[in-house]
Amino acid sequence: MTALPPLREVIARHGLSASKALGQNFLFDEHLLDRIAAVPGDLSGKQVLEVGPGPGGLTRALLRAGARVTAIEMDRRCLPALAELGEAFPGQLRVIEGDALKLDHAELMGGEPFAVLSNLPYNVGTALFVRWLGGEHWPPLWTSLTLMFQQEVAQRIAAQPGGSAYGRLAVLAQWRSTAKLAMKVHRSAFTPPPKVMSAIVHVEPTAMPEGVSARMLERLTEAAFGQRRKMLRQSLKGVPGAVETLEKLGIDPQRRAETVTVAEFVELARSLGR
């Protein structure tokens, strides 16, 4: 590998600045980036998908870790800086110009297992996360998701029942995966500093409960948490048979969604799918 110039120097040379419209915030701290790249374990020789690499801060760390990186970037301004990285790490980096929300990631990765590591642009992070967690096919091709979110979103993903942070994201992340907060990242680590703190979430797929439709679970959580202040008998009345099934399962219809455990949502989805 070639010695790389400091990232700040690369950004200055290419006249780059973080785009607010694209939800960009750049990380320069190489030590911090190496720590993020280390969260999923040894990446040597493994396929990694990165969304929104920007000028390539995290990309550098992934390449240093020996990963084979496919990076999806829609900001053309960043492509020359990423091309320089590709030259410094021959055969390790492939850059795809495009919108990650419109691409088939499994196809892009050649149908092989891959880890996802990304400092996700804030404006598409949740949509991508829900997409990776969805679908009837399980386990997924991704072996882990190591993603940076606003701290508030990260806390919602790892939340337990009973609190205001617990909601749809927690159920979708935990019903057939493990989700944990891996580390917090102070706003001052970014350029420009965002208004909020950030955190890294690490998700690994687990066995999928038998007889449960992912679509049914998504429908239930969407209805239940879409009107989270209402009792289940109100919020779920639009899902045929849901209220009656609650009573059969011994779940009080007067409870609110934030008190319903992941296991209870799974059992409700299983019963409605029969």
BELSULBEL-V272119 format. One record per residue. PHI is phi in degrees with one decimal (999 if undefined). NEAR is the number of other ideal C-beta (glycine too) atoms within 12 Angstrom. Layout:
phi | near
PHI | NEAR
PHI | NEAR
This chain:
phi | near
999 | 17
-86.7 | 14
-64.2 | 9
-98.0 | 25
-70.5 | 20
-55.4 | 16
-60.8 | 33
-58.9 | 20
-66.5 | 15
-62.1 | 28
-62.9 | 27
-65.1 | 17
-64.0 | 15
-93.1 | 25
64.5 | 12
-89.7 | 29
-144.4 | 20
-65.8 | 28
-90.3 | 23
-64.9 | 14
-63.1 | 13
-95.4 | 28
66.8 | 29
-88.2 | 32
-145.1 | 37
-90.3 | 36
-107.1 | 42
-110.2 | 30
-70.1 | 24
-62.5 | 22
-63.4 | 16
-62.8 | 28
-63.6 | 36
-64.9 | 21
-64.2 | 24
-64.0 | 39
-64.1 | 39
-86.1 | 27
-55.9 | 36
-79.7 | 34
99.2 | 20
-64.2 | 16
-106.6 | 33
-57.6 | 19
77.4 | 15
-93.1 | 28
-80.0 | 34
-131.6 | 45
-103.8 | 48
-122.3 | 50
-106.9 | 46
67.3 | 44
-68.7 | 46
60.6 | 45
-77.3 | 45
104.0 | 44
-61.1 | 46
-67.1 | 49
-56.2 | 48
-56.5 | 43
-63.1 | 37
-66.2 | 41
-67.7 | 40
-61.4 | 30
-78.2 | 32
91.9 | 22
-73.9 | 36
-99.1 | 30
-101.7 | 42
-109.0 | 38
-112.3 | 47
-103.0 | 37
-133.8 | 39
-102.9 | 29
-92.4 | 33
-59.3 | 18
-59.9 | 21
-86.4 | 36
-62.9 | 26
-61.7 | 23
-64.8 | 37
-68.6 | 40
-62.4 | 24
-63.0 | 27
-62.8 | 39
-59.2 | 28
-70.6 | 19
-75.1 | 23
-125.5 | 30
-56.3 | 13
78.0 | 15
-103.0 | 31
-125.4 | 33
-123.9 | 30
-108.1 | 36
-110.4 | 27
-84.4 | 21
165.8 | 21
-98.1 | 21
-60.6 | 34
-71.7 | 23
-105.3 | 17
-106.1 | 23
-87.9 | 19
-68.9 | 35
-62.5 | 22
-65.5 | 14
-59.6 | 26
-89.8 | 29
72.1 | 16
72.3 | 13
-99.6 | 20
-58.9 | 21
-152.3 | 34
-95.0 | 41
-109.3 | 49
-131.4 | 47
-162.9 | 46
-88.1 | 46
-64.9 | 41
-56.4 | 37
-57.3 | 33
-79.5 | 24
-126.7 | 29
-56.8 | 36
-66.9 | 29
-62.1 | 23
-66.6 | 34
-60.7 | 37
-61.5 | 27
-64.6 | 27
-62.9 | 40
-81.6 | 37
-89.9 | 27
93.2 | 24
-80.0 | 16
-75.2 | 14
-151.3 | 23
-71.4 | 19
-77.2 | 31
-71.3 | 26
-73.1 | 38
-91.6 | 29
-165.2 | 36
-119.4 | 44
-121.6 | 45
-131.3 | 49
-96.5 | 49
-128.9 | 44
-57.8 | 32
-55.5 | 26
-62.2 | 26
-68.7 | 34
-59.3 | 38
-66.5 | 28
-67.6 | 34
-66.9 | 41
-95.9 | 33
-66.6 | 30
-105.0 | 23
-57.8 | 24
106.3 | 16
-111.6 | 16
-70.0 | 19
-75.8 | 23
-74.3 | 31
-166.0 | 36
-57.9 | 37
-61.2 | 35
-64.3 | 38
-65.7 | 42
-64.0 | 38
-81.0 | 41
-112.3 | 34
-75.7 | 39
-145.2 | 33
-149.0 | 35
-105.3 | 21
-132.5 | 38
-141.1 | 27
-80.8 | 30
-85.4 | 31
-169.0 | 26
-100.3 | 24
-127.3 | 33
-69.6 | 17
-59.0 | 20
-70.2 | 18
-74.7 | 29
-100.5 | 29
-128.3 | 23
-73.3 | 17
-66.8 | 18
-69.8 | 29
-76.4 | 15
-123.2 | 22
-77.0 | 25
-122.1 | 36
-153.5 | 34
-96.6 | 40
-107.8 | 48
-120.5 | 32
-123.2 | 39
-127.3 | 27
-69.0 | 28
-122.8 | 19
-64.6 | 13
-85.2 | 23
-56.5 | 24
-71.8 | 14
72.5 | 16
-117.0 | 29
-89.5 | 26
-59.9 | 31
-64.5 | 19
-64.8 | 31
-64.4 | 43
-62.0 | 28
-65.2 | 29
-63.6 | 43
-68.0 | 41
-62.7 | 27
-70.3 | 31
-65.3 | 43
-90.5 | 34
-67.6 | 20
-132.1 | 23
-65.3 | 28
-78.3 | 14
-89.8 | 21
-69.2 | 23
-58.0 | 37
-63.5 | 25
-91.6 | 23
-68.4 | 31
-100.7 | 39
-67.5 | 19
-82.0 | 19
-100.4 | 32
-53.1 | 15
83.3 | 22
-66.2 | 34
-65.3 | 28
-63.4 | 19
-70.0 | 28
-54.4 | 33
-66.3 | 19
-62.3 | 17
-87.6 | 26
77.5 | 13
-97.8 | 31
-62.6 | 16
-64.4 | 27
-86.7 | 18
-71.9 | 29
-102.3 | 27
-55.8 | 40
-67.5 | 31
-97.0 | 25
-85.7 | 41
-72.9 | 23
-59.7 | 35
-61.8 | 20
-69.3 | 29
-62.6 | 47
-62.6 | 31
-66.1 | 28
-64.9 | 43
-63.2 | 41
-62.3 | 25
-65.9 | 27
-73.7 | 29
-86.2 | 25
-75.9 | 15
